[in-house]
Amino acid sequence: MAFAGAKIIQPLTVHASATRSPDPFTNNKSTSLSSPFLGSTRTLTLTRSVSPFTQRRSASTVVAVSDVVKEKKVKATSNLLLTKEEGLEVYEDMYLGRAFEDMCAQMYYRGKMFGFVHLYNGQEAVSSGFIKLLKKEDSVVSTYRDHVHALSKGVPARAVMSELFGKKTGCCRGQGGSMHMFSAEHNVLGGFAFIGEGIPVATGAAFTSKYKREVLKEDDCDHVTLAFFGDGTANNGQFFECLNMAALWKLPIIFVVENNLWAIGMSHLRATSDPEIWKKGPAFGMPGIHVDGMDVLKVREVAKEAIGRARRGEGPTLVECETYRFRGHSLADPDELRDPAEKAHYAKRDPITQFKKYLIESKLATEADLKAIEKKIDEVVEDAVEFADESPAPSRSQLLENVFADPRGFGIGPDGKYRCEDPKFTEGTAQV
């Protein structure tokens, strides 16, 4: 049974003291996995329109997955949610995401990066909780907040940092930048700048897996796809269209909503008629799950079952991870719209700090073990910066590559050379 504390919401109040209930995935009904923070800011005294959301959520508060585990007296490692090796791997990945993004902020303000840079600080439990359970052949489709997703999927820190620096050694040879991480080798199918843009791509990737297995008879093809997107995207038409297709064809895809409660400067509570995004899953015939996205243990347990369902051919799952970003929307955002009390509330629930405490208290790791990991990752990030800084810029000949399926239709002159290599190619640009 996947969720020892998860309850079917229909629409009765469920109490934390309740015992094991039917599996929400196999029942194909909506399930809310919540914690004391469910409702986001209901314990705070804020001036924004929180109360309607709080009232709607108050009738569906249930115990979260790992709250059940915390209530137990853990006496043997067999009762733990993950092994020592898994715990250290997840911690290393989460710390890498945080350290990498902190370094990005430094490099951005030093003028090493250009354009918009959206950092992932605070949301690491979602990326690590899901992606570290994938196989190499599985696919990930991201958003403009994509650096950490790429790192979790195995794209080297050097390649990601070089891409952010716009260098030839980047994972997209410097042509993608912050919002467009891509790696065919690691099946990272792109970061997408426009919200909702990546969901159809992810749905197509999932369809490919199903087609290979059922039509091409590749019996070993059990590949799944993760589609990451934010709360703002959940009001976008492409989201609903792809939920319908995925459910209709039982595609091996997990729709992961990283609900950080803010779409740039618009509060999720003000922008959505029903803020509980997970409810949209059952409307299309798939399970809808809400989970505490600040706790990697809870995210990981939900992810295991959702990914397992997809591999077994049981169809898609919609998972709403309620999380919070610790920085502004981008590094150009002064972050003046969010209430300081709200930010302080979530800062106390730092997913890395919580997980570190769990590892030590559960005797899965010592302080020295984790310090060694942190030192190793700090060196990896420093090395990535040095590598990116010393790497060459892309050549002008790259300018028109990957623009047209047949570049000879425009980008290559009669002499067979790229037109952009002609010294006269940019003549007059300065005057224009």
C-alpha positions as CSV (number, residue, x, y, z in Angstrom):
1,M,0.0,0.0,0.0
2,A,1.5,3.3,-1.1
3,F,0.0,5.8,1.4
4,A,-0.2,4.7,5.0
5,G,-2.1,7.9,6.1
6,A,-3.5,9.1,2.9
7,K,-7.3,9.5,2.8
8,I,-9.9,9.7,0.2
9,I,-11.5,13.1,0.2
10,Q,-15.2,12.8,-0.5
11,P,-15.8,15.6,0.9
12,L,-15.9,14.6,4.6
13,T,-13.3,15.8,7.2
14,V,-10.6,13.2,7.8
15,H,-8.6,13.3,11.0
16,A,-4.9,12.6,11.5
17,S,-5.7,9.7,13.9
18,A,-7.4,7.7,11.3
19,T,-5.9,4.4,10.1
20,R,-4.9,3.0,6.8
21,S,-7.4,3.6,4.0
22,P,-7.8,2.5,0.3
23,D,-5.0,3.4,-2.1
24,P,-6.0,6.7,-3.8
25,F,-4.3,5.7,-7.0
26,T,-6.2,2.5,-7.5
27,N,-9.5,4.1,-6.5
28,N,-9.0,6.8,-9.1
29,K,-10.5,9.4,-6.7
30,S,-9.1,12.6,-5.5
31,T,-6.8,12.5,-2.6
32,S,-5.3,15.3,-0.6
33,L,-2.0,14.7,1.2
34,S,-1.6,17.6,3.5
35,S,0.2,18.7,6.6
36,P,-0.1,21.5,9.2
37,F,0.9,24.0,6.5
38,L,-1.9,23.0,4.1
39,G,-3.8,26.1,3.3
40,S,-0.4,27.8,2.9
41,T,-0.7,30.9,5.1
42,R,-3.7,30.1,7.3
43,T,-1.7,30.2,10.5
44,L,-0.5,33.7,9.6
45,T,-2.3,37.0,10.0
46,L,-2.1,38.5,6.6
47,T,-4.0,41.3,4.9
48,R,-4.4,39.6,1.6
49,S,-7.5,37.5,0.7
50,V,-6.5,34.3,2.5
51,S,-9.7,33.5,4.3
52,P,-11.7,32.2,1.4
53,F,-9.0,29.7,0.5
54,T,-8.6,28.7,4.1
55,Q,-12.3,28.0,4.4
56,R,-12.3,25.9,1.3
57,R,-9.4,23.8,2.5
58,S,-10.4,23.4,6.1
59,A,-12.9,20.6,5.2
60,S,-10.2,18.5,3.6
61,T,-7.2,18.5,6.0
62,V,-5.7,15.1,6.4
63,V,-2.5,13.6,7.7
64,A,0.5,13.7,5.3
65,V,2.4,10.6,4.3
66,S,5.5,11.0,6.4
67,D,3.6,12.5,9.4
68,V,2.5,8.9,10.0
69,V,6.2,7.8,10.0
70,K,7.1,10.6,12.4
71,E,4.5,9.4,14.9
72,K,6.2,6.0,15.0
73,K,9.2,5.1,17.1
74,V,11.6,4.1,14.5
75,K,13.6,1.1,15.8
76,A,15.0,-0.5,12.7
77,T,16.2,0.7,9.3
78,S,13.5,-1.4,7.6
79,N,10.9,1.0,8.9
80,L,12.6,4.0,7.3
81,L,11.4,5.6,4.1
82,L,14.7,5.3,2.4
83,T,18.1,3.6,2.8
84,K,21.3,5.3,3.9
85,E,22.6,5.3,0.3
86,E,19.3,6.8,-1.0
87,G,19.3,9.4,1.7
88,L,22.8,10.5,1.0
89,E,22.1,10.6,-2.8
90,V,19.0,12.7,-2.2
91,Y,20.7,15.1,0.2
92,E,23.6,15.6,-2.2
93,D,21.2,16.4,-5.0
94,M,19.2,18.8,-2.9
95,Y,22.4,20.5,-1.7
96,L,23.7,20.7,-5.3
97,G,20.6,22.5,-6.4
98,R,20.8,25.1,-3.6
99,A,24.5,25.7,-3.9
100,F,24.3,25.9,-7.7
101,E,21.4,28.5,-7.6
102,D,23.2,30.6,-4.9
103,M,26.2,30.7,-7.2
104,C,24.0,31.7,-10.1
105,A,22.8,34.7,-8.2
106,Q,26.4,35.8,-7.5
107,M,27.4,35.3,-11.2
108,Y,24.3,37.2,-12.4
109,Y,25.0,40.2,-10.3
110,R,28.6,40.1,-11.5
111,G,27.4,40.4,-15.1
112,K,28.4,36.8,-16.1
113,M,24.8,35.9,-17.0
114,F,22.3,37.8,-19.2
115,G,18.5,37.9,-19.6
116,F,16.1,36.5,-17.0
117,V,17.4,34.0,-14.5
118,H,14.8,32.2,-12.4
119,L,16.1,30.4,-9.3
120,Y,14.8,27.3,-7.6
121,N,15.7,27.9,-4.0
122,G,13.2,26.4,-1.6
123,Q,11.7,23.9,-4.1
124,E,14.5,21.3,-4.1
125,A,12.4,18.6,-2.4
126,V,10.2,18.4,-5.5
127,S,13.0,18.0,-8.0
128,S,15.0,15.5,-5.9
129,G,11.9,13.7,-4.7
130,F,10.7,12.9,-8.2
131,I,13.7,12.9,-10.6
132,K,16.1,10.8,-8.5
133,L,13.6,7.9,-8.8
134,L,13.8,8.0,-12.6
135,K,15.8,5.8,-15.0
136,K,18.1,7.4,-17.6
137,E,15.6,6.6,-20.3
138,D,12.8,8.5,-18.6
139,S,12.1,12.0,-19.8
140,V,11.8,15.3,-18.0
141,V,10.2,18.4,-19.3
142,S,10.7,21.6,-17.4
143,T,9.8,25.3,-17.2
144,Y,11.9,28.5,-17.2
145,R,13.0,27.5,-13.7
146,D,14.9,24.6,-15.0
147,H,18.5,24.5,-13.8
148,V,17.9,22.2,-10.9
149,H,15.7,19.8,-12.9
150,A,18.6,19.4,-15.3
151,L,21.1,18.8,-12.5
152,S,18.8,16.2,-10.8
153,K,18.5,14.3,-14.1
154,G,22.3,14.1,-14.4
155,V,23.3,17.0,-16.7
156,P,26.8,18.0,-15.4
157,A,27.1,21.2,-13.4
158,R,29.8,22.4,-15.9
159,A,27.3,22.0,-18.8
160,V,24.5,23.8,-17.0
161,M,26.7,26.7,-15.8
162,S,28.3,27.1,-19.2
163,E,24.9,27.4,-20.8
164,L,24.0,30.1,-18.3
165,F,27.2,31.9,-19.3
166,G,26.3,31.6,-22.9
167,K,29.4,29.5,-23.7
168,K,30.0,26.9,-26.4
169,T,30.5,24.2,-23.8
170,G,27.0,24.6,-22.5
171,C,24.4,21.8,-22.8
172,C,22.9,23.8,-25.7
173,R,26.2,25.2,-27.0
174,G,25.3,28.6,-25.4
175,Q,22.2,29.1,-27.6
176,G,19.6,28.2,-24.9
177,G,20.5,30.1,-21.8
178,S,18.8,30.0,-18.5
179,M,15.3,29.2,-19.6
180,H,16.1,26.5,-22.2
181,M,18.2,23.7,-20.8
182,F,18.2,20.6,-23.0
183,S,20.1,17.4,-23.1
184,A,19.2,14.6,-25.5
185,E,21.7,12.4,-23.7
186,H,19.9,12.8,-20.4
187,N,16.4,13.0,-21.8
188,V,15.9,16.5,-20.5
189,L,13.5,17.7,-23.3
190,G,13.9,21.3,-22.5
191,G,13.0,24.2,-20.3
192,F,10.2,26.4,-21.8
193,A,9.9,30.1,-21.3
194,F,6.2,30.3,-21.9
195,I,3.9,28.7,-19.3
196,G,2.2,25.5,-20.4
197,E,4.5,25.3,-23.5
198,G,6.3,22.2,-22.3
199,I,3.2,20.2,-21.3
200,P,2.3,19.1,-24.9
201,V,5.9,18.1,-25.5
202,A,5.8,16.0,-22.4
203,T,2.5,14.4,-23.5
204,G,4.1,13.6,-26.8
205,A,7.1,12.0,-25.2
206,A,4.7,9.8,-23.1
207,F,2.8,8.9,-26.3
208,T,6.1,7.8,-27.8
209,S,6.7,5.4,-24.9
210,K,3.3,3.9,-25.3
211,Y,3.6,3.7,-29.1
212,K,7.0,1.9,-28.8
213,R,5.6,-0.6,-26.4
214,E,2.2,-1.3,-27.9
215,V,2.7,-0.8,-31.6
216,L,6.4,-1.4,-32.2
217,K,6.3,-4.3,-29.6
218,E,9.3,-3.0,-27.6
219,D,8.3,-4.9,-24.5
220,D,11.1,-3.5,-22.4
221,C,10.0,0.1,-23.1
222,D,8.4,1.2,-19.8
223,H,9.7,4.8,-19.9
224,V,7.8,7.5,-18.2
225,T,7.7,11.3,-18.5
226,L,7.6,14.0,-15.8
227,A,6.0,17.3,-16.8
228,F,6.9,20.1,-14.4
229,F,4.9,23.3,-14.3
230,G,3.7,25.9,-11.9
231,D,0.4,27.0,-10.4
232,G,-0.1,29.7,-12.9
233,T,0.0,27.1,-15.7
234,A,-2.9,25.2,-14.2
235,N,-5.3,27.8,-15.6
236,N,-3.9,27.5,-19.1
237,G,-5.7,25.7,-21.9
238,Q,-2.9,23.4,-22.9
239,F,-2.9,21.9,-19.4
240,F,-6.5,20.8,-19.7
241,E,-6.1,19.5,-23.3
242,C,-3.2,17.4,-22.3
243,L,-4.8,16.1,-19.1
244,N,-7.6,14.9,-21.4
245,M,-5.4,13.2,-23.9
246,A,-3.2,11.6,-21.3
247,A,-6.2,10.1,-19.5
248,L,-7.9,9.1,-22.7
249,W,-4.9,7.2,-24.0
250,K,-3.6,6.1,-20.5
251,L,-0.2,7.7,-21.2
252,P,2.8,7.0,-18.8
253,I,3.1,10.6,-17.6
254,I,3.1,12.4,-14.3
255,F,1.9,16.0,-14.2
256,V,3.8,17.7,-11.4
257,V,2.5,21.0,-10.3
258,E,5.1,23.0,-8.4
259,N,2.6,25.3,-6.6
260,N,4.8,27.9,-5.0
261,L,1.7,30.1,-4.5
262,W,2.8,33.0,-6.7
263,A,2.7,33.4,-10.5
264,I,5.3,36.2,-10.7
265,G,3.5,38.8,-8.5
266,M,0.0,37.3,-8.6
267,S,-1.1,35.3,-5.6
268,H,-2.5,31.9,-6.5
269,L,-5.3,32.5,-4.1
270,R,-6.5,35.5,-6.0
271,A,-6.1,34.1,-9.5
272,T,-7.9,30.7,-9.2
273,S,-11.5,30.0,-8.5
274,D,-10.6,26.8,-6.7
275,P,-7.0,26.9,-5.6
276,E,-6.8,23.1,-5.0
277,I,-5.2,22.1,-8.3
278,W,-5.1,18.4,-7.5
279,K,-8.9,18.3,-7.9
280,K,-8.5,18.8,-11.6
281,G,-7.1,15.3,-12.0
282,P,-10.3,13.3,-11.1
283,A,-12.3,15.6,-13.4
284,F,-10.4,13.9,-16.3
285,G,-10.4,10.4,-14.8
286,M,-6.9,10.3,-13.2
287,P,-5.8,10.4,-9.6
288,G,-5.2,13.9,-8.1
289,I,-2.8,14.1,-5.2
290,H,-1.8,17.0,-2.9
291,V,1.5,16.7,-1.1
292,D,3.7,18.8,1.1
293,G,6.3,19.9,-1.4
294,M,8.6,21.2,1.3
295,D,9.2,17.6,2.6
296,V,11.3,15.4,0.3
297,L,10.1,12.2,2.1
298,K,6.5,12.9,1.4
299,V,7.2,13.9,-2.2
300,R,9.3,10.8,-2.7
301,E,6.6,8.5,-1.5
302,V,4.0,10.0,-3.7
303,A,6.4,10.0,-6.7
304,K,7.2,6.3,-6.2
305,E,3.6,5.2,-6.6
306,A,2.8,7.7,-9.4
307,I,5.9,6.6,-11.4
308,G,5.1,2.9,-10.7
309,R,1.5,3.4,-12.0
310,A,2.9,4.9,-15.2
311,R,5.4,2.1,-15.7
312,R,2.7,-0.5,-15.2
313,G,0.5,1.0,-17.9
314,E,-2.1,2.3,-15.4
315,G,-2.0,5.9,-16.8
316,P,-1.3,9.4,-15.7
317,T,-1.3,11.1,-12.3
318,L,-1.7,14.7,-11.3
319,V,0.4,15.7,-8.3
320,E,0.2,19.1,-6.7
321,C,3.3,19.8,-4.6
322,E,2.7,22.8,-2.4
323,T,6.1,24.5,-2.1
324,Y,7.6,28.0,-1.9
325,R,10.4,29.8,-3.6
326,F,12.8,31.7,-1.3
327,R,13.7,34.3,-3.9
328,G,11.8,36.6,-6.2
329,H,10.3,35.4,-9.4
330,S,13.6,36.1,-11.1
331,L,16.8,37.8,-10.1
332,A,15.3,41.0,-11.7
333,D,12.4,40.8,-9.2
334,P,12.9,42.9,-6.0
335,D,10.3,40.6,-4.3
336,E,8.4,43.3,-2.6
337,L,4.9,41.9,-3.1
338,R,5.0,38.9,-0.8
339,D,4.3,39.5,2.9
340,P,7.5,39.2,5.1
341,A,5.6,37.0,7.6
342,E,4.7,34.6,4.8
343,K,8.3,34.4,3.6
344,A,9.5,33.8,7.2
345,H,6.9,31.1,7.7
346,Y,8.3,29.1,4.8
347,A,11.9,29.8,5.5
348,K,11.4,27.9,8.8
349,R,10.4,24.9,6.7
350,D,13.5,24.8,4.6
351,P,13.4,21.4,2.9
352,I,17.1,20.9,3.1
353,T,17.3,21.7,6.8
354,Q,14.4,19.4,7.5
355,F,15.9,16.5,5.6
356,K,19.3,17.0,7.1
357,K,17.7,16.8,10.6
358,Y,15.8,13.6,9.6
359,L,19.0,11.9,8.3
360,I,20.9,12.6,11.5
361,E,18.0,11.7,13.9
362,S,17.3,8.5,12.0
363,K,21.0,7.6,12.1
364,L,21.2,7.4,8.4
365,A,24.1,9.9,8.3
366,T,26.3,11.8,10.7
367,E,27.1,15.5,10.7
368,A,30.5,14.6,9.3
369,D,28.9,12.6,6.4
370,L,26.8,15.6,5.4
371,K,29.6,18.1,5.8
372,A,31.7,16.0,3.5
373,I,28.9,16.1,0.9
374,E,28.6,19.8,1.2
375,K,32.3,20.3,0.8
376,K,32.3,18.1,-2.3
377,I,29.4,20.0,-3.9
378,D,30.9,23.4,-3.1
379,E,34.0,22.3,-5.0
380,V,31.9,21.0,-7.9
381,V,30.1,24.4,-8.2
382,E,33.3,26.4,-8.0
383,D,34.8,24.2,-10.7
384,A,31.7,24.7,-12.9
385,V,32.1,28.5,-12.6
386,E,35.8,28.3,-13.5
387,F,35.1,26.0,-16.4
388,A,32.3,28.2,-17.8
389,D,34.3,31.4,-17.4
390,E,37.2,29.9,-19.3
391,S,35.1,28.3,-22.1
392,P,35.0,29.9,-25.5
393,A,32.0,31.8,-26.8
394,P,30.0,30.2,-29.7
395,S,31.3,31.0,-33.1
396,R,29.2,33.2,-35.5
397,S,28.7,30.1,-37.7
398,Q,26.3,28.8,-35.0
399,L,23.9,31.7,-35.4
400,L,21.6,30.2,-38.0
401,E,22.1,26.5,-37.0
402,N,19.0,24.7,-35.7
403,V,16.7,27.5,-37.0
404,F,15.5,25.7,-40.2
405,A,15.1,22.0,-40.9
406,D,16.9,22.7,-44.2
407,P,19.4,25.5,-43.5
408,R,20.2,25.7,-47.2
409,G,16.8,27.3,-47.7
410,F,18.1,30.5,-46.0
411,G,21.2,30.2,-43.9
412,I,23.8,29.0,-46.5
413,G,24.9,31.0,-49.5
414,P,25.7,29.9,-53.0
415,D,29.3,29.2,-52.0
416,G,28.1,26.6,-49.5
417,K,29.2,28.7,-46.5
418,Y,27.0,30.1,-43.8
419,R,25.9,33.6,-44.7
420,C,26.6,34.8,-41.2
421,E,30.3,34.1,-41.8
422,D,30.3,36.8,-44.6
423,P,31.9,40.0,-43.1
424,K,29.1,42.0,-44.7
425,F,26.4,39.9,-43.0
426,T,25.9,42.4,-40.2
427,E,26.9,45.5,-42.2
428,G,24.6,48.4,-41.3
429,T,23.4,46.7,-38.1
430,A,24.8,49.5,-35.9
431,Q,23.1,52.2,-37.9
432,V,19.8,50.3,-37.8
